[in-house]
Amino acid sequence: MSQRPVWAWLAVLVLAVLVLSACAAPAAPQAETGGGAAPEEVAPAEAPGPEEAQAEPIRIGGIHPLTGGLAADGIQMDNAIRMAIQELNEAGGVLGGRTFEYLSADSTGSAEVGQTEAERLVNQGAVALICCFQSSVTSNVAAIAERSSVPLVIDVAVADAILQQGYRYVFRLQPNATAMGVYGAQYLRELADALGATVQTAAYMYDGTTGYGDSVRAAFARKAPEVGIELVAEVGYDPFGVADLTTELTRIDQLAPDVLLVTGYYNDGLLIARNAEDVDLDVKLVYGVAQGTYDQPQFVEDAGDLAECFLDSNYHWDASNPKALAVREKFQQQYGEPMRTSAVLAYQAMYIIADAIQRAGSAEPTAIRDALATTDYADHILPYPGPIQFDEAGENINARPVVMQVQDGRVVQVWPPAVAEAEPRMCVSWKQ
């Protein structure tokens, strides 16, 4: 038998490779002609189809101070959002079964860090944000939300200026600084009249380093003359740097005001209470105005008998609402501590966003924003005389503070009468 030339063997091999390749390759899709059906096209892996996209979780971002001096509130607010998301997901989610995913961020109490974290969360796909507890941080985050066209629901941040920028994507649940100051002055007059007490003068100590303290003080000061109250002293201080205020309180005592007013955060509020006792401050009432101390169960624990009788006009949860009581009981069981009002507002903010997404029929940020603007949410757990509704600026038109007082070791609502759990008392703890 004669040998085949090399080129012949090579030709056989090439032919075999071509045959095998033709068998392995899928048939090319053909154009639809006549009555024949075109083969179904397969979507590329990097571009999921509608059903797969529908199953993706809806990402919600939260920014709060999880470390630093305000971490006690920040961690609770973060946990409250997680609890709300867990409840929503267990109930079937929204839009026919889509669940939520939480993206958490630590502002560290810094406006710059909060801004950077807001940008990160938006880049990670957050379709809405909840934040921030501090007005300075919230101001920066609000600017990012507006620029990115991603809605922001403010759970806690009081400064009026945040929503005076013409923003369309920013909404606030709590009463703003004007409402805090105006209602704080009005409620003080009503309380004094109800108690038959002469209240004509007041000294005001406040956080003088952020927009929070100064804006609440300014609103109170504008309203005070209308309700017959003269401010005889206005003393600003650094709530995060102050270690002693006895000198300031001694000067105030020499002015003999009827009431001491305080606006600040927790540690400085506790310091003022202790220093007021140290100098035996001679006043009829100590009255917080959006004060982050005197309505906290922790204040009762830390100050003991000294806490008795302290008043605070502030945002709060609705103590007369069984649903609110159930939410707080669940939080305490799950996280081992009483749920602060700041956490209640964060929890409520998540439900407001979920409601907007459901009504919008979409998880697109612009659709969520449009639905938030038409919110009419009556099933809330806040002590407001009507549903949660936002005006054109994004303010909650029915947001109101309430007055709380420490009585017999408990923080109870005492004013206005419609939400009161107990009658107010005229007393100063260290003079009892």
DRENDO-1510 file (C-alpha; in Angstrom, 1 decimal, always signed):
<recs>
REC; n; res; u; v; w
REC; 1; MET; +0.0; +0.0; +0.0 .
REC; 2; SER; +1.4; +3.4; -1.0 .
REC; 3; GLN; +1.7; +6.1; +1.7 .
REC; 4; ARG; -0.4; +9.2; +1.4 .
REC; 5; PRO; +1.4; +12.5; +1.1 .
REC; 6; VAL; +1.5; +14.7; +4.2 .
REC; 7; TRP; -0.7; +17.3; +2.5 .
REC; 8; ALA; -3.4; +14.7; +2.2 .
REC; 9; TRP; -3.4; +13.9; +5.9 .
REC; 10; LEU; -3.5; +17.6; +6.7 .
REC; 11; ALA; -6.6; +18.0; +4.5 .
REC; 12; VAL; -8.3; +15.2; +6.3 .
REC; 13; LEU; -7.6; +16.8; +9.7 .
REC; 14; VAL; -8.9; +20.2; +8.6 .
REC; 15; LEU; -12.1; +18.7; +7.2 .
REC; 16; ALA; -12.6; +16.8; +10.6 .
REC; 17; VAL; -12.2; +20.0; +12.6 .
REC; 18; LEU; -14.7; +21.9; +10.4 .
REC; 19; VAL; -17.3; +19.1; +10.8 .
REC; 20; LEU; -16.9; +19.0; +14.6 .
REC; 21; SER; -17.2; +22.8; +14.8 .
REC; 22; ALA; -20.4; +22.9; +12.8 .
REC; 23; CYS; -22.0; +20.2; +15.0 .
REC; 24; ALA; -21.1; +22.0; +18.2 .
REC; 25; ALA; -22.1; +25.6; +17.2 .
REC; 26; PRO; -25.7; +26.7; +18.0 .
REC; 27; ALA; -28.0; +27.5; +15.2 .
REC; 28; ALA; -28.0; +31.2; +14.4 .
REC; 29; PRO; -31.3; +33.0; +15.0 .
REC; 30; GLN; -33.3; +33.5; +11.9 .
REC; 31; ALA; -35.4; +36.5; +11.0 .
REC; 32; GLU; -39.2; +36.1; +11.3 .
REC; 33; THR; -40.8; +35.4; +7.9 .
REC; 34; GLY; -44.3; +34.5; +6.9 .
REC; 35; GLY; -46.1; +32.7; +9.7 .
REC; 36; GLY; -42.9; +31.1; +11.2 .
REC; 37; ALA; -41.9; +32.0; +14.8 .
REC; 38; ALA; -38.5; +33.4; +15.4 .
REC; 39; PRO; -36.3; +31.5; +17.9 .
REC; 40; GLU; -36.2; +33.1; +21.5 .
REC; 41; GLU; -33.2; +35.3; +22.1 .
REC; 42; VAL; -31.1; +34.7; +25.2 .
REC; 43; ALA; -30.4; +37.9; +27.2 .
REC; 44; PRO; -26.7; +38.3; +28.1 .
REC; 45; ALA; -25.6; +37.6; +31.6 .
REC; 46; GLU; -24.7; +41.2; +32.3 .
REC; 47; ALA; -28.1; +42.4; +31.4 .
REC; 48; PRO; -30.8; +40.6; +33.5 .
REC; 49; GLY; -34.3; +40.4; +32.1 .
REC; 50; PRO; -37.3; +42.1; +33.7 .
REC; 51; GLU; -38.2; +39.2; +36.0 .
REC; 52; GLU; -34.7; +39.0; +37.4 .
REC; 53; ALA; -34.6; +42.8; +37.9 .
REC; 54; GLN; -37.9; +42.7; +39.6 .
REC; 55; ALA; -36.5; +40.2; +42.2 .
REC; 56; GLU; -33.6; +42.5; +43.1 .
REC; 57; PRO; -33.9; +44.0; +46.6 .
REC; 58; ILE; -34.6; +47.7; +46.9 .
REC; 59; ARG; -31.7; +49.4; +48.6 .
REC; 60; ILE; -32.3; +52.0; +51.3 .
REC; 61; GLY; -29.5; +54.0; +52.8 .
REC; 62; GLY; -29.2; +55.2; +56.3 .
REC; 63; ILE; -26.7; +57.7; +57.7 .
REC; 64; HIS; -26.4; +58.3; +61.5 .
REC; 65; PRO; -23.7; +58.8; +64.1 .
REC; 66; LEU; -22.8; +55.2; +65.0 .
REC; 67; THR; -19.6; +56.2; +66.8 .
REC; 68; GLY; -18.7; +59.3; +68.8 .
REC; 69; GLY; -20.6; +61.2; +71.4 .
REC; 70; LEU; -24.0; +60.8; +69.7 .
REC; 71; ALA; -23.7; +57.1; +69.1 .
REC; 72; ALA; -26.4; +56.1; +71.6 .
REC; 73; ASP; -29.0; +57.7; +69.4 .
REC; 74; GLY; -27.4; +56.9; +66.1 .
REC; 75; ILE; -27.1; +53.2; +66.8 .
REC; 76; GLN; -30.7; +53.0; +68.0 .
REC; 77; MET; -31.9; +54.8; +64.8 .
REC; 78; ASP; -29.9; +52.4; +62.7 .
REC; 79; ASN; -31.4; +49.4; +64.5 .
REC; 80; ALA; -34.9; +50.9; +64.2 .
REC; 81; ILE; -34.6; +51.1; +60.4 .
REC; 82; ARG; -33.4; +47.5; +60.4 .
REC; 83; MET; -36.4; +46.4; +62.4 .
REC; 84; ALA; -38.8; +48.2; +60.1 .
REC; 85; ILE; -37.2; +46.6; +57.1 .
REC; 86; GLN; -37.3; +43.2; +58.7 .
REC; 87; GLU; -41.1; +43.7; +59.4 .
REC; 88; LEU; -41.7; +44.9; +55.8 .
REC; 89; ASN; -39.8; +42.0; +54.3 .
REC; 90; GLU; -41.6; +39.4; +56.5 .
REC; 91; ALA; -44.9; +40.9; +55.4 .
REC; 92; GLY; -44.1; +40.3; +51.7 .
REC; 93; GLY; -42.3; +43.5; +50.8 .
REC; 94; VAL; -43.7; +45.8; +48.2 .
REC; 95; LEU; -44.5; +45.8; +44.5 .
REC; 96; GLY; -45.7; +42.2; +44.5 .
REC; 97; GLY; -42.8; +40.7; +46.6 .
REC; 98; ARG; -39.7; +42.9; +46.3 .
REC; 99; THR; -37.8; +43.0; +49.5 .
REC; 100; PHE; -35.6; +45.7; +51.0 .
REC; 101; GLU; -31.9; +45.7; +51.6 .
REC; 102; TYR; -30.4; +48.2; +54.1 .
REC; 103; LEU; -27.1; +50.1; +53.4 .
REC; 104; SER; -25.9; +51.5; +56.7 .
REC; 105; ALA; -23.4; +54.4; +57.1 .
REC; 106; ASP; -21.6; +56.0; +60.1 .
REC; 107; SER; -21.5; +59.8; +59.8 .
REC; 108; THR; -19.2; +59.9; +62.9 .
REC; 109; GLY; -21.0; +63.1; +63.7 .
REC; 110; SER; -19.1; +64.9; +60.9 .
REC; 111; ALA; -20.8; +66.8; +58.1 .
REC; 112; GLU; -18.0; +66.0; +55.7 .
REC; 113; VAL; -18.1; +62.3; +56.5 .
REC; 114; GLY; -21.9; +62.3; +56.2 .
REC; 115; GLN; -21.6; +63.8; +52.7 .
REC; 116; THR; -19.0; +61.3; +51.6 .
REC; 117; GLU; -21.1; +58.4; +52.9 .
REC; 118; ALA; -24.2; +59.7; +51.1 .
REC; 119; GLU; -22.3; +59.7; +47.8 .
REC; 120; ARG; -21.1; +56.2; +48.5 .
REC; 121; LEU; -24.6; +54.9; +49.3 .
REC; 122; VAL; -26.0; +56.5; +46.1 .
REC; 123; ASN; -23.3; +54.9; +44.1 .
REC; 124; GLN; -24.1; +51.6; +45.7 .
REC; 125; GLY; -27.7; +51.8; +44.4 .
REC; 126; ALA; -29.6; +53.3; +47.3 .
REC; 127; VAL; -32.9; +54.6; +45.9 .
REC; 128; ALA; -33.8; +56.6; +49.0 .
REC; 129; LEU; -32.0; +57.8; +52.1 .
REC; 130; ILE; -32.9; +58.3; +55.8 .
REC; 131; CYS; -30.8; +60.5; +58.0 .
REC; 132; CYS; -29.1; +62.1; +60.0 .
REC; 133; PHE; -29.8; +63.3; +63.6 .
REC; 134; GLN; -27.6; +66.4; +63.3 .
REC; 135; SER; -28.6; +69.4; +61.3 .
REC; 136; SER; -25.1; +70.1; +60.1 .
REC; 137; VAL; -24.7; +66.6; +58.7 .
REC; 138; THR; -28.2; +66.6; +57.3 .
REC; 139; SER; -27.5; +69.9; +55.4 .
REC; 140; ASN; -24.6; +68.3; +53.5 .
REC; 141; VAL; -26.5; +65.0; +52.8 .
REC; 142; ALA; -29.5; +66.9; +51.6 .
REC; 143; ALA; -27.4; +68.7; +49.0 .
REC; 144; ILE; -26.1; +65.3; +47.8 .
REC; 145; ALA; -29.6; +63.8; +47.7 .
REC; 146; GLU; -30.9; +66.7; +45.6 .
REC; 147; ARG; -27.9; +66.7; +43.2 .
REC; 148; SER; -28.3; +62.9; +42.8 .
REC; 149; SER; -32.1; +63.0; +42.4 .
REC; 150; VAL; -32.4; +60.5; +45.2 .
REC; 151; PRO; -35.1; +61.2; +47.8 .
REC; 152; LEU; -34.1; +61.9; +51.5 .
REC; 153; VAL; -36.5; +61.5; +54.4 .
REC; 154; ILE; -35.1; +63.4; +57.4 .
REC; 155; ASP; -35.9; +61.5; +60.6 .
REC; 156; VAL; -34.3; +63.9; +63.0 .
REC; 157; ALA; -32.7; +67.3; +62.1 .
REC; 158; VAL; -34.3; +70.5; +63.2 .
REC; 159; ALA; -32.7; +73.5; +61.4 .
REC; 160; ASP; -35.1; +75.4; +59.2 .
REC; 161; ALA; -32.3; +76.2; +56.7 .
REC; 162; ILE; -32.1; +72.6; +55.5 .
REC; 163; LEU; -35.4; +72.9; +53.6 .
REC; 164; GLN; -35.1; +76.6; +52.7 .
REC; 165; GLN; -32.9; +75.8; +49.6 .
REC; 166; GLY; -35.7; +75.0; +47.2 .
REC; 167; TYR; -35.0; +71.2; +47.3 .
REC; 168; ARG; -37.5; +68.9; +45.7 .
REC; 169; TYR; -36.1; +65.6; +46.9 .
REC; 170; VAL; -35.9; +66.3; +50.7 .
REC; 171; PHE; -38.7; +65.7; +53.2 .
REC; 172; ARG; -38.7; +66.0; +57.0 .
REC; 173; LEU; -40.8; +64.0; +59.5 .
REC; 174; GLN; -40.1; +65.9; +62.7 .
REC; 175; PRO; -41.1; +69.5; +63.6 .
REC; 176; ASN; -38.6; +72.0; +62.4 .
REC; 177; ALA; -36.8; +74.6; +64.5 .
REC; 178; THR; -39.5; +77.2; +64.0 .
REC; 179; ALA; -42.2; +74.8; +65.2 .
REC; 180; MET; -40.0; +73.7; +68.1 .
REC; 181; GLY; -39.3; +77.2; +69.3 .
REC; 182; VAL; -42.8; +78.6; +68.6 .
REC; 183; TYR; -44.7; +75.7; +70.2 .
REC; 184; GLY; -42.1; +75.6; +73.0 .
REC; 185; ALA; -42.9; +79.2; +74.0 .
REC; 186; GLN; -46.7; +78.8; +73.5 .
REC; 187; TYR; -46.8; +75.6; +75.6 .
REC; 188; LEU; -44.7; +77.2; +78.4 .
REC; 189; ARG; -47.3; +80.0; +78.6 .
REC; 190; GLU; -50.2; +77.6; +78.6 .
REC; 191; LEU; -48.5; +75.4; +81.2 .
REC; 192; ALA; -47.8; +78.3; +83.5 .
REC; 193; ASP; -51.4; +79.6; +83.2 .
REC; 194; ALA; -52.8; +76.1; +83.9 .
REC; 195; LEU; -50.6; +75.8; +87.0 .
REC; 196; GLY; -51.4; +79.3; +88.2 .
REC; 197; ALA; -47.7; +80.2; +88.1 .
REC; 198; THR; -46.2; +83.6; +87.3 .
REC; 199; VAL; -43.8; +83.1; +84.5 .
REC; 200; GLN; -42.5; +86.4; +83.0 .
REC; 201; THR; -38.8; +86.0; +82.7 .
REC; 202; ALA; -36.5; +83.2; +81.4 .
REC; 203; ALA; -32.8; +82.6; +80.9 .
REC; 204; TYR; -31.8; +80.5; +77.8 .
REC; 205; MET; -28.8; +78.2; +77.7 .
REC; 206; TYR; -28.3; +76.6; +74.3 .
REC; 207; ASP; -25.9; +74.8; +71.9 .
REC; 208; GLY; -24.2; +77.7; +70.3 .
REC; 209; THR; -22.0; +75.9; +67.8 .
REC; 210; THR; -24.5; +74.3; +65.4 .
REC; 211; GLY; -27.5; +75.3; +63.5 .
REC; 212; TYR; -29.6; +73.2; +65.8 .
REC; 213; GLY; -29.4; +75.0; +69.0 .
REC; 214; ASP; -29.3; +78.6; +67.7 .
REC; 215; SER; -32.2; +78.1; +65.3 .
REC; 216; VAL; -34.5; +76.7; +68.0 .
REC; 217; ARG; -33.4; +79.5; +70.4 .
REC; 218; ALA; -34.1; +82.2; +67.7 .
REC; 219; ALA; -37.6; +80.8; +67.0 .
REC; 220; PHE; -38.4; +80.8; +70.8 .
REC; 221; ALA; -37.0; +84.3; +71.1 .
REC; 222; ARG; -39.3; +85.6; +68.3 .
REC; 223; LYS; -42.4; +84.1; +69.9 .
REC; 224; ALA; -41.6; +84.9; +73.6 .
REC; 225; PRO; -42.8; +88.6; +73.6 .
REC; 226; GLU; -46.1; +87.5; +72.1 .
REC; 227; VAL; -46.7; +85.2; +75.1 .
REC; 228; GLY; -45.4; +87.6; +77.8 .
REC; 229; ILE; -42.0; +86.1; +78.4 .
REC; 230; GLU; -38.8; +88.2; +78.5 .
REC; 231; LEU; -35.4; +86.5; +77.9 .
REC; 232; VAL; -33.1; +88.0; +80.5 .
REC; 233; ALA; -30.0; +86.0; +79.3 .
REC; 234; GLU; -29.0; +83.9; +76.3 .
REC; 235; VAL; -25.9; +81.8; +76.9 .
REC; 236; GLY; -24.4; +79.7; +74.1 .
REC; 237; TYR; -21.9; +77.0; +74.7 .
REC; 238; ASP; -20.1; +74.1; +73.0 .
REC; 239; PRO; -22.1; +71.0; +73.8 .
REC; 240; PHE; -19.2; +68.7; +72.9 .
REC; 241; GLY; -16.4; +70.6; +74.6 .
REC; 242; VAL; -18.0; +72.0; +77.8 .
REC; 243; ALA; -16.9; +70.4; +81.1 .
REC; 244; ASP; -18.4; +72.9; +83.6 .
REC; 245; LEU; -21.1; +75.5; +83.5 .
REC; 246; THR; -21.3; +76.6; +87.1 .
REC; 247; THR; -19.9; +80.1; +86.3 .
REC; 248; GLU; -22.6; +80.7; +83.7 .
REC; 249; LEU; -25.4; +79.4; +86.0 .
REC; 250; THR; -24.2; +81.5; +88.9 .
REC; 251; ARG; -24.5; +84.6; +86.7 .
REC; 252; ILE; -28.0; +83.4; +85.6 .
REC; 253; ASP; -29.0; +82.9; +89.2 .
REC; 254; GLN; -28.1; +86.5; +90.0 .
REC; 255; LEU; -30.7; +87.6; +87.3 .
REC; 256; ALA; -33.4; +85.6; +89.2 .
REC; 257; PRO; -35.4; +84.3; +86.1 .
REC; 258; ASP; -38.6; +82.4; +86.6 .
REC; 259; VAL; -37.6; +79.6; +84.2 .
REC; 260; LEU; -34.3; +78.1; +82.9 .
REC; 261; LEU; -34.6; +77.1; +79.3 .
REC; 262; VAL; -32.2; +74.6; +77.7 .
REC; 263; THR; -31.6; +73.5; +74.1 .
REC; 264; GLY; -28.7; +71.0; +73.5 .
REC; 265; TYR; -27.7; +67.4; +73.4 .
REC; 266; TYR; -27.6; +64.7; +76.1 .
REC; 267; ASN; -24.3; +65.1; +78.0 .
REC; 268; ASP; -24.5; +68.9; +78.2 .
REC; 269; GLY; -28.1; +68.8; +79.3 .
REC; 270; LEU; -27.2; +66.4; +82.1 .
REC; 271; LEU; -24.3; +68.7; +83.0 .
REC; 272; ILE; -26.6; +71.7; +83.2 .
REC; 273; ALA; -29.0; +69.8; +85.5 .
REC; 274; ARG; -26.1; +68.9; +87.9 .
REC; 275; ASN; -24.5; +72.3; +87.8 .
REC; 276; ALA; -27.9; +74.0; +88.4 .
REC; 277; GLU; -28.2; +71.9; +91.6 .
REC; 278; ASP; -24.6; +72.8; +92.5 .
REC; 279; VAL; -25.4; +76.5; +92.5 .
REC; 280; ASP; -28.9; +76.0; +94.0 .
REC; 281; LEU; -30.4; +77.8; +91.0 .
REC; 282; ASP; -33.5; +79.6; +92.1 .
REC; 283; VAL; -36.1; +79.0; +89.4 .
REC; 284; LYS; -39.6; +77.8; +89.2 .
REC; 285; LEU; -39.1; +75.4; +86.3 .
REC; 286; VAL; -36.3; +73.8; +84.2 .
REC; 287; TYR; -37.8; +73.6; +80.7 .
REC; 288; GLY; -36.1; +72.0; +77.7 .
REC; 289; VAL; -36.9; +73.2; +74.3 .
REC; 290; ALA; -36.0; +70.4; +71.8 .
REC; 291; GLN; -33.6; +69.3; +74.5 .
REC; 292; GLY; -32.0; +65.9; +74.0 .
REC; 293; THR; -31.9; +65.0; +77.7 .
REC; 294; TYR; -34.9; +65.7; +79.8 .
REC; 295; ASP; -37.3; +63.3; +78.0 .
REC; 296; GLN; -34.9; +60.3; +78.1 .
REC; 297; PRO; -35.3; +57.4; +80.4 .
REC; 298; GLN; -31.5; +57.4; +80.6 .
REC; 299; PHE; -31.7; +60.8; +82.3 .
REC; 300; VAL; -33.8; +59.3; +85.0 .
REC; 301; GLU; -31.2; +56.6; +85.5 .
REC; 302; ASP; -28.2; +58.9; +85.4 .
REC; 303; ALA; -29.6; +61.8; +87.4 .
REC; 304; GLY; -31.7; +59.8; +89.9 .
REC; 305; ASP; -33.9; +62.0; +92.1 .
REC; 306; LEU; -32.4; +65.2; +90.5 .
REC; 307; ALA; -34.4; +64.4; +87.3 .
REC; 308; GLU; -37.7; +64.7; +89.0 .
REC; 309; CYS; -39.9; +67.6; +87.6 .
REC; 310; PHE; -37.7; +68.4; +84.6 .
REC; 311; LEU; -39.8; +69.4; +81.5 .
REC; 312; ASP; -39.0; +69.1; +77.8 .
REC; 313; SER; -41.0; +70.4; +74.8 .
REC; 314; ASN; -39.8; +68.1; +72.0 .
REC; 315; TYR; -40.6; +65.7; +69.3 .
REC; 316; HIS; -42.0; +62.4; +70.7 .
REC; 317; TRP; -43.7; +59.2; +69.9 .
REC; 318; ASP; -47.5; +59.0; +70.6 .
REC; 319; ALA; -47.7; +57.5; +74.1 .
REC; 320; SER; -51.5; +57.2; +73.7 .
REC; 321; ASN; -51.2; +55.0; +70.6 .
REC; 322; PRO; -51.2; +51.2; +71.3 .
REC; 323; LYS; -49.3; +50.6; +68.0 .
REC; 324; ALA; -46.5; +52.9; +69.2 .
REC; 325; LEU; -46.4; +51.0; +72.5 .
REC; 326; ALA; -46.1; +47.7; +70.7 .
REC; 327; VAL; -43.3; +49.0; +68.4 .
REC; 328; ARG; -41.3; +50.2; +71.5 .
REC; 329; GLU; -41.9; +46.9; +73.3 .
REC; 330; LYS; -40.7; +44.9; +70.3 .
REC; 331; PHE; -37.6; +47.1; +70.0 .
REC; 332; GLN; -36.7; +46.7; +73.7 .
REC; 333; GLN; -37.1; +42.9; +73.4 .
REC; 334; GLN; -35.0; +42.8; +70.3 .
REC; 335; TYR; -32.2; +45.3; +71.3 .
REC; 336; GLY; -32.3; +45.2; +75.1 .
REC; 337; GLU; -33.0; +48.9; +75.8 .
REC; 338; PRO; -35.9; +51.4; +75.7 .
REC; 339; MET; -36.5; +52.8; +72.2 .
REC; 340; ARG; -35.7; +56.5; +72.0 .
REC; 341; THR; -37.9; +58.9; +70.2 .
REC; 342; SER; -35.2; +59.5; +67.6 .
REC; 343; ALA; -35.4; +55.7; +66.8 .
REC; 344; VAL; -39.2; +55.9; +66.5 .
REC; 345; LEU; -38.8; +58.6; +63.9 .
REC; 346; ALA; -36.2; +56.6; +62.0 .
REC; 347; TYR; -38.6; +53.5; +62.1 .
REC; 348; GLN; -41.5; +55.7; +60.9 .
REC; 349; ALA; -39.4; +57.1; +58.0 .
REC; 350; MET; -38.8; +53.6; +56.6 .
REC; 351; TYR; -42.5; +53.0; +56.5 .
REC; 352; ILE; -43.1; +56.3; +54.8 .
REC; 353; ILE; -40.7; +55.3; +52.1 .
REC; 354; ALA; -42.2; +51.9; +51.7 .
REC; 355; ASP; -45.6; +53.5; +51.4 .
REC; 356; ALA; -44.4; +55.8; +48.7 .
REC; 357; ILE; -42.8; +53.0; +46.7 .
REC; 358; GLN; -46.0; +51.0; +46.8 .
REC; 359; ARG; -48.1; +53.9; +45.7 .
REC; 360; ALA; -45.7; +54.8; +43.0 .
REC; 361; GLY; -45.6; +51.3; +41.6 .
REC; 362; SER; -41.9; +51.7; +41.1 .
REC; 363; ALA; -38.6; +51.8; +43.0 .
REC; 364; GLU; -37.1; +54.4; +40.7 .
REC; 365; PRO; -35.9; +57.4; +42.8 .
REC; 366; THR; -37.9; +60.0; +40.8 .
REC; 367; ALA; -41.1; +58.0; +41.1 .
REC; 368; ILE; -40.5; +57.6; +44.9 .
REC; 369; ARG; -39.9; +61.4; +45.2 .
REC; 370; ASP; -43.2; +62.1; +43.4 .
REC; 371; ALA; -45.1; +59.7; +45.7 .
REC; 372; LEU; -43.5; +61.2; +48.8 .
REC; 373; ALA; -44.7; +64.6; +47.8 .
REC; 374; THR; -48.3; +63.3; +47.8 .
REC; 375; THR; -48.0; +61.4; +51.1 .
REC; 376; ASP; -51.2; +61.2; +53.2 .
REC; 377; TYR; -50.2; +58.7; +55.9 .
REC; 378; ALA; -52.6; +58.5; +58.8 .
REC; 379; ASP; -51.5; +55.2; +60.3 .
REC; 380; HIS; -48.4; +56.6; +62.0 .
REC; 381; ILE; -47.2; +56.5; +65.6 .
REC; 382; LEU; -46.4; +60.1; +66.2 .
REC; 383; PRO; -48.4; +62.6; +68.3 .
REC; 384; TYR; -49.6; +64.8; +65.4 .
REC; 385; PRO; -53.1; +66.1; +65.0 .
REC; 386; GLY; -53.5; +64.6; +61.5 .
REC; 387; PRO; -51.7; +62.5; +58.9 .
REC; 388; ILE; -48.2; +62.9; +57.7 .
REC; 389; GLN; -48.3; +65.2; +54.8 .
REC; 390; PHE; -45.5; +67.3; +53.2 .
REC; 391; ASP; -45.8; +70.8; +51.9 .
REC; 392; GLU; -44.0; +72.2; +48.8 .
REC; 393; ALA; -40.8; +72.7; +50.9 .
REC; 394; GLY; -40.9; +69.1; +52.2 .
REC; 395; GLU; -42.0; +70.0; +55.7 .
REC; 396; ASN; -44.5; +67.8; +57.6 .
REC; 397; ILE; -47.4; +70.2; +57.9 .
REC; 398; ASN; -48.9; +68.4; +61.0 .
REC; 399; ALA; -45.7; +68.0; +62.9 .
REC; 400; ARG; -45.9; +69.2; +66.5 .
REC; 401; PRO; -43.8; +68.8; +69.7 .
REC; 402; VAL; -45.3; +67.7; +73.0 .
REC; 403; VAL; -44.3; +68.6; +76.5 .
REC; 404; MET; -42.9; +65.7; +78.7 .
REC; 405; GLN; -42.1; +65.8; +82.4 .
REC; 406; VAL; -40.3; +63.4; +84.7 .
REC; 407; GLN; -42.8; +62.4; +87.3 .
REC; 408; ASP; -42.1; +59.7; +90.0 .
REC; 409; GLY; -39.2; +58.4; +88.0 .
REC; 410; ARG; -41.0; +58.2; +84.6 .
REC; 411; VAL; -41.1; +60.4; +81.6 .
REC; 412; VAL; -44.8; +61.2; +80.8 .
REC; 413; GLN; -46.6; +63.4; +78.4 .
REC; 414; VAL; -48.2; +66.4; +80.1 .
REC; 415; TRP; -49.1; +68.9; +77.4 .
REC; 416; PRO; -51.2; +69.6; +75.3 .
REC; 417; PRO; -54.1; +68.0; +77.1 .
REC; 418; ALA; -55.2; +66.0; +74.0 .
REC; 419; VAL; -52.1; +63.8; +74.3 .
REC; 420; ALA; -51.4; +64.1; +78.1 .
REC; 421; GLU; -50.8; +61.1; +80.2 .
REC; 422; ALA; -50.7; +63.1; +83.5 .
REC; 423; GLU; -51.2; +66.5; +84.8 .
REC; 424; PRO; -48.2; +68.8; +84.8 .
REC; 425; ARG; -46.5; +69.7; +88.1 .
REC; 426; MET; -44.8; +72.9; +89.2 .
REC; 427; CYS; -41.6; +72.0; +91.0 .
REC; 428; VAL; -37.8; +72.0; +91.0 .
REC; 429; SER; -36.2; +68.7; +92.0 .
REC; 430; TRP; -33.4; +70.1; +94.3 .
REC; 431; LYS; -35.9; +72.4; +96.1 .
REC; 432; GLN; -38.3; +69.7; +97.1 .
</recs>
